[in-house]
Amino acid sequence: MNPKFSLWLLAAILLVLIQSVGAQQPARVARIGFLSNSSSAFPGRIQAFRQGLRDLGYVEGKNIVIEWRYAEGKLDRHTALAAELVNLHVDLIVSGGPTSTRFLKKATTTIPIVMGFDTDPVGIGLVGSLQRPGGNITGLSVLASELGGKRLEILKEIVPKLSSVAVLGSSTLPGNAEH
């Protein structure tokens, strides 16, 4: 899926959630919390996210406020940053990845959390299923584990004489657990 389309879709999800919150208090400026592991990991996605919001009529600092928080690669900062966003009483929180989503899930069960691009939210226990996530977490998944078999099938079609394939990864990263 195109990253720009994904972020535009994420912005649309946010619009729906904000409108449902905003229907209760129309004069109030909506507030979004954003938590990510790194401020420099995906600048193109952040830009596309902001553009998607602008396309939907939301201008940062005018009719929407975004509280940006970055752990800068330090796991121990996630807990405090997630709590900080909860204490700011934001209307919803966008997660910049599976690590951030895990900490946000522990921090709140009431504020909606929108996953930006988690790899395997079902496998790591963030949501019950992709069809019906339940709780306060929704969003986008890259479906990495579900696509593995299909990718291997396509590779076999491209290279018919293929007899073995090696896959390298880290089982310590969320969404990459050994199966």
C-alpha positions, 0 to 999 in steps of 0.5 A: 500500500502506498505510504501517502495513501495510507497516511491520507486514510489515517487522516480520514479515520482521524477526521471521523473520530474527531467529528464524533468528539467534536459533535459534543463541543463544536467550538472546541479545537480538537487535540491529537496526541502523537507518539513515536519512537523517533522524530526522524524515522519517517519524515515523509509519512509525517508530511503526508499525515499533515497534508491529509489533515489539511486536505480534510480542512484541518490546519495545525495551530488553527482548528487542530492542535497536535501534541508531538512526542518522541522517545528518540529510541529510548524505551524507558521514555515511552511510559512517561510520554504516553502518560503525558499525552493522557494527562493532556486530555487529547481527543485521540492519540496516533501511534507511530509504530508498534512499540509506541502502541504497546505503551499507549495501550497500557496508558489508557483504555478510554482515549482512542488510539489510532495505529499508524502502521503496526506490523502485527497488532493481533499477534502481539496482542494489541487488538483482538482481530483486524476486522473487529479490533475492540477496545480503544485501538484501531488503525492501519496494519502492514500485515507483514506476517500475513503477506509472507506466504504470498510473497514466497508464492510470487517469488517461486513464480518469478524464479521457478527453479528456486529450491530454498529461501532464507529469511532474516529477522529479529524475534525481539521486535514487535510483530517479528516474534517467532512462530 
